[in-house]
């Protein structure tokens, strides 16, 4: 017998356990689901011993994708709410703060120094230009670009 035909359900079970052990060393919640898919493939092969290796590979591939999607949904659903939702999201921490422009904007875009960082920003409403010394408020963040609006005097 050649290699592909010599694969038994024990090989799939051993491979599944091995992949799950990799999850212990390299946590990332993907190897666990691949291991589960391999174990299920092995159990299916034990139930249907006439399954050819091509079908085994397809079953493993389909189960792997399904297990990863299901595992991802379980992980997201079980994630505990945090009391620091903006931790490590520097831009989100700036929403609601006010600053003074060092230079005028061009085309509704500009840069502002906040603390030790220079941030790019876009002015809302779109295309509005602001003069140097204008007080702005950060209203949102889009990636690493702040969304600001001019603050009314008063």
Secondary structure, DSSP 4 states (H G I P E B T S, - for coil): --TGGG--HHHHHHHHHHHHHHHHHS-SSSHHHHHHHHHHHHHHHHH-TT--HHHHHHHHHHHHHHHHHHHHHHHHHHPPP-S-TTTT-HHHHTTT-EEE-SS--BTTEEEEEETTEEEEEEESSTT----TT-EEEEEEEETTEEEEEEPPP-
